[in-house]
Structures are given as structure tokens and as C-alpha cells.
């Protein structure tokens, strides 16, 4: 059944218990969302004592399943004011899964302001006061904690943004090298962690894999089959391992779906200068790595290690980050983008939202378009907690309100990622309707819209987009529940044995008898719980809408707007 670590920040009591039976078949996002739905009052203040932070590895994390090991962190979001799950790589999920820990629940508010660290090892779990970590960045915090508690330990921590309760604060997970850059970034969950005065979680164990696989032989065979499925696929086995996620920069720009200069254009004339091919070349020339694996057992390796001129290494610069600090802000210098990325990681910020904020400030004239030097200065102000920095740390919607900008590409308070919804309409449907706020990973319609994976749905037309997004949102909940990286979806969507193999792995792991229909229902139930939580929190169908300017302004180069109507959007959750 697995263990659950319950942490009461008010009393400083830590208990290790059995996972409640009602959560037996749940992991990752399936578990965090259901737990929040069951235990958190939807109308509570996200930074108040009634909110809870749930950390849960996927059902297959901590095993030999290829490209598994991710972790979900859930809470009521300070940014969206709704339910939130933020998903991260690194080694946090793998270590927890190997130890048989299915969840860590953190509740209550402390009576004092002293920072704490939760240390989990094979002997148990305890809170340890760490006032020495106050104000420290995620990189230094991770180094200090690994040196003190285990040089191969997993560390999940917040930076200064989380301590200052900024709504764009994320939670950093380290990779095998100790780089604090595998973020559960979206939704401001770092602020929830900061409100509870928890600076970090350390998971120190020598275990590398769970030792309680129900049917080892079947599990090994299914893992081998699934690995081949991934490595044989042209996206998972060729494009991503060669150029990483930033291979999408030129692809989206060519398609007219790359949001440029605060979503005013669909193509960036300097896309190649900041794209995956150029990034890989610079990485190799400077002795970095064009591709890198963020998790033990990953067979895709879509990450990278980018050395800055002064010797610091940013690992990785993902597509979303290269876009948010690049095309979105009219910045065409990879070194500037890398510096902004490093700062965001260290301060503890989601790079998508941070780039969104900078774009809004450029729209307002607070920062000149393309001014990387001033953008870096604003990021430093976030670290310092100046008045301007505190505005910037609260997210794009807040910054728009502060500077009188109405052109803010956000849904439910969260800034959009790197796909223009007017020309990649399936992504527009996902942005509008997911309970998570504008989130590409919630239903990644780029698969069929742009890459022609799992079929083809014309990205410029409305037909078929509702069904595409609905099916992918359900499937994504399931994938996030297993602990697999979302990028397995490329291969799974093109192989009829994909989902059955995932079900086979779950059954062999736990001795279950799930069917494919059962697995689909798990995804549906999770999505329903998330939506119901938001409804109870005060969300209405009017929150499932894109910004007005996207309904009216026609975007170049295709000269189209988002034209999927409200009534059609309202049918997405009919399942």
C-alpha cells in the first residue's frame, strides 16, 4: 500500500503512516488532486492554515520503467486561486518511489518564523530548523543540504521568491548532479511551501529502485517493450535526443504559432538564433551537453547543459524558457536568455510566468523591448524584494494590473506558454478549459496540430479541437499519475500498444487487474475532481475563456483569430 508522511507545521509533529486505503490506486497528480479535493476547503486562502501541500511520486516512480520517476506537487494555487498540480523531473520522485513513500502531506502554519527542512531517510522523517538558509538561492540551498545530509540525496526547495510568498514561486528539484533546476514551477506552489516556513525537503536513501515489484518478470518484459517503443519513435528517439525540447522553436515559428513580442505576432525573425539547433551547437562548443537526462532511467534525454561565459552552467534551457525570455520579449541572445534562466532557477521562479511578466512590462514601456540588461536587473529586484521586484514576482496578471496593461495572455490568472492559441487552436482549447490555468502540459495538442502525432487536426481550424483537447487532458492526468514523463505521449499516441503497456506495468508493479477502460476512468475522475474543486472555489464557465484580444485581433502571418465559440468550449467536460 505504501507509506504517507504527515507533517504538521503548527506542532512540528511528523508521522509516518500507511497510505489511506482510498488512495491505493492513485499516485502523482491522480493522488495530489484527489487529496486536495478531499482535504482542502476550496474557498480557503492559498497561503492560510487550511491549505495543504501534497508531494507524491508517480505510481511507477522508483522503478525500472523507462522515462519514469517524476513527482507531482499539489495545493490550492496562490496564482490561479484554484486547484493546482505542478510536475517535475529530477530525482525527488525516484527516491520517494524507491522508498515506498506514496505521499508527503504538509499542513498548518507555524507559530514562529524559523525556516525548517524536512529530512527523510531510511530511519524515518523529522523537521530540522535551518535559519541559516534564509534568503539563499535554490542552487546554494541544494548544495548545503546535500553536503550536510547526503551527497546523493534528492532535494526539493524554494528560493527567496517562495520565502517572500510571491505568487510565481516554484519548487526546485535537483537532478543526479545536484543542479536545482528541475522545477515544479507553475502555479505558485513555492509560496505555499514558503507560507509554511518549509525551505526544503531532503530525501536521502541508498535505494535506487523499489524492492516490492509484484511480478518482476512481467514488469521487466513490459519495461523493455516500452523502452523500445520510445527509442523507435522519431520524436522520442531522434528529434528530442538530438536537439532537446528547443527543437520546437523553429518548428513553431515556421507554423506561425510562436508567440512573439507579447503575443502580437506568430513568427520570430530571430527564431533560429535561439532555437534548439543553435543551442546544441553552443553547448558543444563550450564543453556542455546538447542533451542530458534529468531522471535516472530516462531513455529520451531531452535536456541540456548550457555553460555561461563565466563558467556557471544552466541545465537546462528548455523550449518554454528560451521562448519566454526570448521571442516573447524580443531577445535574441542565448547568453542573455541563459542568464535569465539561471536567475529564475536560483530565485525560485517559474520561467514561463517570469518571461510573461517581462513581456507585460515591455508592453507597458517599463522595460524597452529586447533590453536584456534591464530584464536581468528586474529579476535581481525580485530577489531583493524591492517594490518593483514584488510586483514582478506576483505574475503577469498582477503586473498587468499594476502597469495598466490589458494585453495579458493568461487564463485563470496563469500566463500562457509558448504556443499561440489562434494558430494552434487545440492548445487554445486546453488553455481555456483545463482546471490548471493556461498550461500546455495539461493537454498537449501540439501532438496532432503541429507534429502530426496521433493523427492530424488542422491547427488553423476549429473542427476536432474540442475532442482532441478533451482526450489529451484525460490521458495527461493518467500519465502524470504514473510518474512517466509527458513526452512518452508522442510514442504512445502512435502505437496501439502504448496505453495497454502502461496498464500492464501498473498491474505487474502492484498486482492489480486494471483494464485500459479502468485507466481511462482514473484520468476522467481526476479531471472531474479538479473541475469540481474549482467550481466550489467560485469558478464559472466564464473562467474557461481566452483573453478578449485573442478573440478579436487577427494574428500574422495567417491573419486569424481564436474563433471556437463559448458554447462549444462548454462541451469539453461532457464525458
Order of alpha helices (4+ residues) and beta strands (2+ residues): beta-beta-alpha-beta-beta-beta-alpha-beta-beta-beta-alpha-beta-alpha-beta-beta-alpha-beta-alpha-alpha-alpha-alpha-alpha-beta-beta-beta-alpha-alpha-alpha-alpha-alpha-alpha-beta-beta-alpha-alpha-alpha-alpha-alpha-alpha-alpha-alpha
